Amino acid sequence: MRVISDEGAQLGVIPTIEALERAREAGLDLVEVAPNESPPVCRIMDFGKFKYQQKKKQHKTHVHHTKIKEIRLRPKTGDHDIEFKVNQAKGFLQHKDKVIVSVVFRGRELAHIDEGQRVMKNILVQLEPVGKVEAPPQQMGRRLVCTLSPR
């Protein structure tokens, strides 16, 4: 079998018994790294330390699952309330979540869609530094909807 030392140096092709003796002399383990090769490749290493490092690496790779958050407004929503909602949306985008901004029209407000579009443009301008428009504002029934994703 082909053996690699604990420093990474190639020891060449040597019998299994000799490889085991060298590993015992170093106080380490003989680990088969590539069993399908011809001849099989083994490495002299501290297997416990290796497993610990692998587990540590696996623990570090934290995966964020993107969620979709929604901000709902009306055309007559006050400036301070809009500012508050924009700050919430900024937090969501910085946390790598998508945000759906929707302006909901009720009753006679449908006659003033331009007011809702003005509110939407204002919000998109404020959110531009932290998010990019994924789907442009669209009228869906009684709602004006726009999707933003984090930059």
C-alpha positions in Angstrom: 0.0 0.0 0.0 1.1 3.6 -0.7 1.8 5.4 2.6 1.9 9.2 3.4 3.5 10.3 6.6 2.0 12.6 9.2 4.0 15.5 7.8 2.6 14.8 4.3 5.7 13.2 2.8 5.3 10.2 0.6 6.9 7.1 2.1 6.3 5.1 -1.0 4.7 1.6 -1.5 5.4 -0.5 1.6 3.8 -3.6 3.1 0.9 -3.2 5.5 2.7 -4.6 8.5 5.6 -2.1 8.1 3.2 0.8 7.7 1.4 -0.2 10.9 4.8 -0.4 12.7 5.7 3.1 11.5 2.3 4.4 12.7 2.8 2.8 16.2 6.3 4.3 16.4 4.9 7.8 15.8 2.0 7.1 18.3 -0.6 7.7 15.5 -3.1 5.7 13.5 -2.9 4.3 10.0 -6.0 5.5 8.1 -7.0 4.3 4.6 -7.7 7.4 2.6 -8.3 6.1 -0.9 -9.3 2.4 -0.9 -10.3 2.3 -4.6 -6.8 3.3 -5.9 -4.2 0.8 -7.0 -2.3 0.4 -4.6 -4.6 1.7 -1.8 -3.5 5.0 -0.2 -3.1 5.2 3.6 -2.0 8.1 5.8 -0.4 8.1 9.2 -2.4 10.6 11.3 -4.2 11.2 14.6 -7.6 10.0 13.7 -9.4 11.4 16.7 -7.9 14.9 16.0 -9.0 14.5 12.3 -12.6 13.6 13.3 -12.7 16.5 15.7 -11.6 19.0 13.0 -14.1 17.6 10.5 -16.9 18.0 13.1 -15.7 21.6 13.8 -15.8 22.5 10.1 -19.2 21.0 9.7 -20.5 23.0 12.7 -19.1 26.3 11.2 -21.0 26.1 8.0 -24.3 27.6 9.1 -26.9 27.8 6.3 -29.4 30.6 6.4 -32.8 29.7 5.0 -34.3 32.7 3.2 -37.7 33.7 4.4 -40.2 36.0 2.8 -41.4 38.9 4.9 -44.2 41.2 3.9 -44.7 44.9 4.6 -48.3 46.1 4.1 -49.2 49.8 3.6 -52.1 51.9 2.5 -52.0 54.9 0.2 -52.9 57.2 3.1 -50.3 55.8 5.5 -48.5 58.6 7.4 -44.8 59.4 6.8 -43.7 58.3 10.3 -45.5 54.9 9.9 -43.9 54.5 6.4 -40.4 55.3 7.9 -41.0 52.7 10.7 -42.0 50.0 8.1 -39.0 50.9 5.9 -36.7 50.4 8.9 -38.3 47.0 9.5 -37.8 46.0 5.9 -34.1 47.1 6.1 -33.6 44.8 9.1 -35.2 41.9 7.1 -33.0 42.6 4.1 -29.9 42.8 6.2 -30.8 39.5 7.7 -30.8 38.1 4.2 -34.6 37.7 3.9 -36.7 38.7 0.9 -39.3 41.4 1.4 -42.7 41.9 -0.3 -43.9 45.4 -0.2 -47.6 45.7 -0.8 -49.8 48.8 -0.9 -53.4 47.7 -0.2 -56.3 49.8 -1.6 -59.7 49.8 0.1 -63.0 51.1 -1.3 -62.7 54.4 -3.0 -58.9 54.4 -2.7 -58.8 52.4 -6.0 -59.6 55.7 -7.7 -56.2 57.0 -6.5 -53.8 54.4 -7.6 -51.2 57.1 -8.4 -51.0 57.9 -4.7 -50.2 54.2 -4.0 -47.5 54.2 -6.7 -46.0 57.4 -5.2 -45.8 55.6 -1.8 -44.2 52.5 -3.4 -41.6 54.6 -5.3 -40.7 56.4 -2.0 -40.2 53.1 -0.2 -38.1 51.6 -3.1 -35.9 54.7 -3.1 -35.3 54.3 0.7 -34.6 50.6 0.4 -32.3 50.8 -2.6 -29.0 50.7 -0.5 -29.9 47.4 1.2 -32.1 45.6 -1.4 -32.6 45.2 -5.1 -35.9 45.0 -6.9 -36.5 41.4 -7.9 -40.0 42.0 -9.3 -41.1 45.5 -10.3 -44.3 47.0 -8.8 -47.4 45.3 -10.3 -51.1 45.8 -9.7 -52.8 42.6 -8.5 -56.4 43.3 -7.9 -56.7 45.7 -4.9 -53.0 45.5 -4.2 -49.8 47.0 -5.6 -47.0 44.5 -5.0 -43.2 44.6 -5.3 -40.6 42.0 -4.3 -37.1 43.0 -3.0 -34.2 40.7 -2.3 -31.0 41.5 -0.3 -28.0 42.9 -2.0 
